[in-house]
Amino acid sequence: MTTVLATAAASRCHDKSANLPRPKPVTVNGVTIPGATIAREAQNHPATKPIEAWLLAARALVVRELLLQEARRLGIASNRISDGEGRRETDEEALVRTLVEREIVTPVADEETCRRYFDRNRSKFSSSPLFAVRHILLVAAPKDVCGRSSAREKAARIISEVERDPGRFAALARLHSACPSRDMGGDLGQVSCGQTVPEFEQALARAPVGKVVGEPVETRFGFHVVIVDQRLDGQSLPFEIVHERIAGWLTEKAKRAAICEYISMLAGRSKISGIDLATSVKSLAG
């Protein structure tokens, strides 16, 4: 199993590889990485074309070999650890982890840096809006053209009925809706971000409050007749609540950049053939 570092350095690289010739032997400072090993590793790198998976796997294994060679050059001992579920590192995984911990020092983002990021990105730090929603679902499969056309027409007729007599919504929901909420007159209660499919959430954000939406709302499930009874806009979160999250993200970003620089340094003083490592190393810091 390759290390997380090696996989990350390769899996984020995408290039125009569809027309590349047959892969050449891959070596790192004279050490050959067998084609069979690369082929096995390629299973861990999904791609649209086999050659792309092969390239990603080769880069991951080259990065791992660079790190292993450096750990052995420095005489680092393999101190294997296990997780809480009894899984234990291999000797190579332990060598790479210890090398990174010893050689790459990443400063933790301080409060001033975190606050500066917070001030520049306030829109990212707010609670999700809440919607009190009722709906009637006319179900139709995404590829059922006739079924969806029929569901849309039926939803439009129900909307017209509700516009004439809003008090009939609950009865119409019990009669027509394919959602279990029909037993509550179509009442979904309070809905927030992530609780429904994106297309339904987008419709809620645009919907008027207190009246039926004038057009059927289309989702992958079919068509909905929707009423938003109440909308509570999201509230901005104070810095104190998001400080830890920001610090973790900035620290992780700095760590990736430091690892990228370290791998670039190792590659620069090494002889690597059969693969261009530059693109994947640069992408690691992105």
Contacts in CASP RR format, 6 or more apart in sequence:
PFRMAT RR
TARGET T0000
AUTHOR 0000-0000-0000
METHOD contacts of the structure
MODEL  1
MTTVLATAAASRCHDKSANLPRPKPVTVNGVTIPGATIAREAQNHPATKP
IEAWLLAARALVVRELLLQEARRLGIASNRISDGEGRRETDEEALVRTLV
EREIVTPVADEETCRRYFDRNRSKFSSSPLFAVRHILLVAAPKDVCGRSS
AREKAARIISEVERDPGRFAALARLHSACPSRDMGGDLGQVSCGQTVPEF
EQALARAPVGKVVGEPVETRFGFHVVIVDQRLDGQSLPFEIVHERIAGWL
TEKAKRAAICEYISMLAGRSKISGIDLATSVKSLAG
1 90 0 8 1.000
1 93 0 8 1.000
2 41 0 8 1.000
2 44 0 8 1.000
2 60 0 8 1.000
2 61 0 8 1.000
2 64 0 8 1.000
3 64 0 8 1.000
3 67 0 8 1.000
3 92 0 8 1.000
3 93 0 8 1.000
3 96 0 8 1.000
3 97 0 8 1.000
5 63 0 8 1.000
5 64 0 8 1.000
5 67 0 8 1.000
5 96 0 8 1.000
5 100 0 8 1.000
5 259 0 8 1.000
5 263 0 8 1.000
6 60 0 8 1.000
6 61 0 8 1.000
6 63 0 8 1.000
6 64 0 8 1.000
6 67 0 8 1.000
6 96 0 8 1.000
7 44 0 8 1.000
7 45 0 8 1.000
7 60 0 8 1.000
8 256 0 8 1.000
8 284 0 8 1.000
9 59 0 8 1.000
9 60 0 8 1.000
9 63 0 8 1.000
9 259 0 8 1.000
9 260 0 8 1.000
9 263 0 8 1.000
9 280 0 8 1.000
9 281 0 8 1.000
9 283 0 8 1.000
9 284 0 8 1.000
10 45 0 8 1.000
10 55 0 8 1.000
10 56 0 8 1.000
10 57 0 8 1.000
10 58 0 8 1.000
10 59 0 8 1.000
10 60 0 8 1.000
10 63 0 8 1.000
10 280 0 8 1.000
11 45 0 8 1.000
11 56 0 8 1.000
11 60 0 8 1.000
12 280 0 8 1.000
12 283 0 8 1.000
12 284 0 8 1.000
12 286 0 8 1.000
13 55 0 8 1.000
13 56 0 8 1.000
13 59 0 8 1.000
13 279 0 8 1.000
13 280 0 8 1.000
13 283 0 8 1.000
14 52 0 8 1.000
15 55 0 8 1.000
15 279 0 8 1.000
17 49 0 8 1.000
17 51 0 8 1.000
17 52 0 8 1.000
17 55 0 8 1.000
18 49 0 8 1.000
18 51 0 8 1.000
18 52 0 8 1.000
20 51 0 8 1.000
20 55 0 8 1.000
23 35 0 8 1.000
23 38 0 8 1.000
23 51 0 8 1.000
23 54 0 8 1.000
23 55 0 8 1.000
23 58 0 8 1.000
23 274 0 8 1.000
24 273 0 8 1.000
24 274 0 8 1.000
25 32 0 8 1.000
25 35 0 8 1.000
25 273 0 8 1.000
25 274 0 8 1.000
26 32 0 8 1.000
26 33 0 8 1.000
26 35 0 8 1.000
26 38 0 8 1.000
26 58 0 8 1.000
26 61 0 8 1.000
26 62 0 8 1.000
26 272 0 8 1.000
26 273 0 8 1.000
26 274 0 8 1.000
26 275 0 8 1.000
27 33 0 8 1.000
27 271 0 8 1.000
27 272 0 8 1.000
27 273 0 8 1.000
27 274 0 8 1.000
28 62 0 8 1.000
28 65 0 8 1.000
28 66 0 8 1.000
28 69 0 8 1.000
28 270 0 8 1.000
28 271 0 8 1.000
28 272 0 8 1.000
29 69 0 8 1.000
29 270 0 8 1.000
29 271 0 8 1.000
29 272 0 8 1.000
30 271 0 8 1.000
31 65 0 8 1.000
31 69 0 8 1.000
33 58 0 8 1.000
33 61 0 8 1.000
33 62 0 8 1.000
33 65 0 8 1.000
37 61 0 8 1.000
38 54 0 8 1.000
38 57 0 8 1.000
38 58 0 8 1.000
38 61 0 8 1.000
39 54 0 8 1.000
39 57 0 8 1.000
41 57 0 8 1.000
41 58 0 8 1.000
41 60 0 8 1.000
41 61 0 8 1.000
42 50 0 8 1.000
42 53 0 8 1.000
42 54 0 8 1.000
42 56 0 8 1.000
42 57 0 8 1.000
43 53 0 8 1.000
44 57 0 8 1.000
44 60 0 8 1.000
45 53 0 8 1.000
45 56 0 8 1.000
45 57 0 8 1.000
45 60 0 8 1.000
46 53 0 8 1.000
47 53 0 8 1.000
47 56 0 8 1.000
55 275 0 8 1.000
56 280 0 8 1.000
58 274 0 8 1.000
58 275 0 8 1.000
59 275 0 8 1.000
59 277 0 8 1.000
59 280 0 8 1.000
62 272 0 8 1.000
62 275 0 8 1.000
62 277 0 8 1.000
63 263 0 8 1.000
63 277 0 8 1.000
63 280 0 8 1.000
63 281 0 8 1.000
64 92 0 8 1.000
64 96 0 8 1.000
66 263 0 8 1.000
66 266 0 8 1.000
66 267 0 8 1.000
66 270 0 8 1.000
66 272 0 8 1.000
67 95 0 8 1.000
67 96 0 8 1.000
67 99 0 8 1.000
67 100 0 8 1.000
67 263 0 8 1.000
67 266 0 8 1.000
68 92 0 8 1.000
68 95 0 8 1.000
68 96 0 8 1.000
69 270 0 8 1.000
70 99 0 8 1.000
70 103 0 8 1.000
70 266 0 8 1.000
71 95 0 8 1.000
71 96 0 8 1.000
71 98 0 8 1.000
71 99 0 8 1.000
72 95 0 8 1.000
74 99 0 8 1.000
74 103 0 8 1.000
76 95 0 8 1.000
76 98 0 8 1.000
76 99 0 8 1.000
76 102 0 8 1.000
77 98 0 8 1.000
78 91 0 8 1.000
78 92 0 8 1.000
78 94 0 8 1.000
78 95 0 8 1.000
78 98 0 8 1.000
79 94 0 8 1.000
79 98 0 8 1.000
80 88 0 8 1.000
80 89 0 8 1.000
80 90 0 8 1.000
80 91 0 8 1.000
80 93 0 8 1.000
80 94 0 8 1.000
81 88 0 8 1.000
81 89 0 8 1.000
81 94 0 8 1.000
82 88 0 8 1.000
82 89 0 8 1.000
89 97 0 8 1.000
100 259 0 8 1.000
100 262 0 8 1.000
103 262 0 8 1.000
104 255 0 8 1.000
104 258 0 8 1.000
104 259 0 8 1.000
104 262 0 8 1.000
105 258 0 8 1.000
106 251 0 8 1.000
106 254 0 8 1.000
106 255 0 8 1.000
106 258 0 8 1.000
107 251 0 8 1.000
107 254 0 8 1.000
108 247 0 8 1.000
108 251 0 8 1.000
109 246 0 8 1.000
109 247 0 8 1.000
109 248 0 8 1.000
109 250 0 8 1.000
109 251 0 8 1.000
109 254 0 8 1.000
111 243 0 8 1.000
113 250 0 8 1.000
114 239 0 8 1.000
114 243 0 8 1.000
114 246 0 8 1.000
114 247 0 8 1.000
114 250 0 8 1.000
115 239 0 8 1.000
115 243 0 8 1.000
117 246 0 8 1.000
117 250 0 8 1.000
118 125 0 8 1.000
118 239 0 8 1.000
118 242 0 8 1.000
118 243 0 8 1.000
118 246 0 8 1.000
122 236 0 8 1.000
125 236 0 8 1.000
125 237 0 8 1.000
125 242 0 8 1.000
126 234 0 8 1.000
126 235 0 8 1.000
126 236 0 8 1.000
126 237 0 8 1.000
127 234 0 8 1.000
127 235 0 8 1.000
127 237 0 8 1.000
128 192 0 8 1.000
128 193 0 8 1.000
128 194 0 8 1.000
128 234 0 8 1.000
129 192 0 8 1.000
129 193 0 8 1.000
129 205 0 8 1.000
129 231 0 8 1.000
129 232 0 8 1.000
129 233 0 8 1.000
129 234 0 8 1.000
130 190 0 8 1.000
130 191 0 8 1.000
130 192 0 8 1.000
130 230 0 8 1.000
130 231 0 8 1.000
130 232 0 8 1.000
130 234 0 8 1.000
131 190 0 8 1.000
131 191 0 8 1.000
131 192 0 8 1.000
131 204 0 8 1.000
131 228 0 8 1.000
131 230 0 8 1.000
131 231 0 8 1.000
131 232 0 8 1.000
132 189 0 8 1.000
132 190 0 8 1.000
132 191 0 8 1.000
132 228 0 8 1.000
132 229 0 8 1.000
132 230 0 8 1.000
132 231 0 8 1.000
133 187 0 8 1.000
133 188 0 8 1.000
133 189 0 8 1.000
133 190 0 8 1.000
133 191 0 8 1.000
133 204 0 8 1.000
133 226 0 8 1.000
133 227 0 8 1.000
133 228 0 8 1.000
133 229 0 8 1.000
134 169 0 8 1.000
134 170 0 8 1.000
134 173 0 8 1.000
134 181 0 8 1.000
134 185 0 8 1.000
134 186 0 8 1.000
134 187 0 8 1.000
134 188 0 8 1.000
134 226 0 8 1.000
134 227 0 8 1.000
134 229 0 8 1.000
135 173 0 8 1.000
135 177 0 8 1.000
135 179 0 8 1.000
135 181 0 8 1.000
135 186 0 8 1.000
135 188 0 8 1.000
135 217 0 8 1.000
135 224 0 8 1.000
135 225 0 8 1.000
135 226 0 8 1.000
135 227 0 8 1.000
136 155 0 8 1.000
136 158 0 8 1.000
136 169 0 8 1.000
136 172 0 8 1.000
136 173 0 8 1.000
136 176 0 8 1.000
136 177 0 8 1.000
136 179 0 8 1.000
136 182 0 8 1.000
136 186 0 8 1.000
136 224 0 8 1.000
136 225 0 8 1.000
137 177 0 8 1.000
137 178 0 8 1.000
137 179 0 8 1.000
137 221 0 8 1.000
137 222 0 8 1.000
137 223 0 8 1.000
137 224 0 8 1.000
138 151 0 8 1.000
138 152 0 8 1.000
138 154 0 8 1.000
138 155 0 8 1.000
138 158 0 8 1.000
138 176 0 8 1.000
138 177 0 8 1.000
138 178 0 8 1.000
138 216 0 8 1.000
138 222 0 8 1.000
138 223 0 8 1.000
138 224 0 8 1.000
138 225 0 8 1.000
139 151 0 8 1.000
139 178 0 8 1.000
139 221 0 8 1.000
139 222 0 8 1.000
140 147 0 8 1.000
140 148 0 8 1.000
140 150 0 8 1.000
140 151 0 8 1.000
140 221 0 8 1.000
140 222 0 8 1.000
140 223 0 8 1.000
141 147 0 8 1.000
141 148 0 8 1.000
142 148 0 8 1.000
142 220 0 8 1.000
148 222 0 8 1.000
148 223 0 8 1.000
151 216 0 8 1.000
151 222 0 8 1.000
151 223 0 8 1.000
152 216 0 8 1.000
152 218 0 8 1.000
152 223 0 8 1.000
154 176 0 8 1.000
154 223 0 8 1.000
155 216 0 8 1.000
155 223 0 8 1.000
155 224 0 8 1.000
155 225 0 8 1.000
156 215 0 8 1.000
156 216 0 8 1.000
158 172 0 8 1.000
158 176 0 8 1.000
158 225 0 8 1.000
159 212 0 8 1.000
159 213 0 8 1.000
159 214 0 8 1.000
159 215 0 8 1.000
159 216 0 8 1.000
159 225 0 8 1.000
161 168 0 8 1.000
161 172 0 8 1.000
162 168 0 8 1.000
162 169 0 8 1.000
162 172 0 8 1.000
162 212 0 8 1.000
162 225 0 8 1.000
162 227 0 8 1.000
163 212 0 8 1.000
163 214 0 8 1.000
166 211 0 8 1.000
166 212 0 8 1.000
166 227 0 8 1.000
169 185 0 8 1.000
169 186 0 8 1.000
169 212 0 8 1.000
169 225 0 8 1.000
169 227 0 8 1.000
170 185 0 8 1.000
170 186 0 8 1.000
171 185 0 8 1.000
172 225 0 8 1.000
173 181 0 8 1.000
173 182 0 8 1.000
173 185 0 8 1.000
173 186 0 8 1.000
174 182 0 8 1.000
174 183 0 8 1.000
174 185 0 8 1.000
174 186 0 8 1.000
176 182 0 8 1.000
177 185 0 8 1.000
177 186 0 8 1.000
179 186 0 8 1.000
181 187 0 8 1.000
181 188 0 8 1.000
191 201 0 8 1.000
191 204 0 8 1.000
193 201 0 8 1.000
194 201 0 8 1.000
196 204 0 8 1.000
197 219 0 8 1.000
197 220 0 8 1.000
197 221 0 8 1.000
199 217 0 8 1.000
199 218 0 8 1.000
199 219 0 8 1.000
199 220 0 8 1.000
200 217 0 8 1.000
200 219 0 8 1.000
200 224 0 8 1.000
203 213 0 8 1.000
203 217 0 8 1.000
203 224 0 8 1.000
203 226 0 8 1.000
204 226 0 8 1.000
204 228 0 8 1.000
204 231 0 8 1.000
207 213 0 8 1.000
207 226 0 8 1.000
207 228 0 8 1.000
208 228 0 8 1.000
209 228 0 8 1.000
209 229 0 8 1.000
209 230 0 8 1.000
209 231 0 8 1.000
210 227 0 8 1.000
210 228 0 8 1.000
210 229 0 8 1.000
211 227 0 8 1.000
212 225 0 8 1.000
212 226 0 8 1.000
212 227 0 8 1.000
213 225 0 8 1.000
213 226 0 8 1.000
213 227 0 8 1.000
213 228 0 8 1.000
216 223 0 8 1.000
216 224 0 8 1.000
216 225 0 8 1.000
217 223 0 8 1.000
217 224 0 8 1.000
217 225 0 8 1.000
217 226 0 8 1.000
218 224 0 8 1.000
253 286 0 8 1.000
256 284 0 8 1.000
256 285 0 8 1.000
256 286 0 8 1.000
257 285 0 8 1.000
257 286 0 8 1.000
259 284 0 8 1.000
259 285 0 8 1.000
260 281 0 8 1.000
260 282 0 8 1.000
260 284 0 8 1.000
260 285 0 8 1.000
261 285 0 8 1.000
263 277 0 8 1.000
263 281 0 8 1.000
263 284 0 8 1.000
264 281 0 8 1.000
267 277 0 8 1.000
267 278 0 8 1.000
267 281 0 8 1.000
END
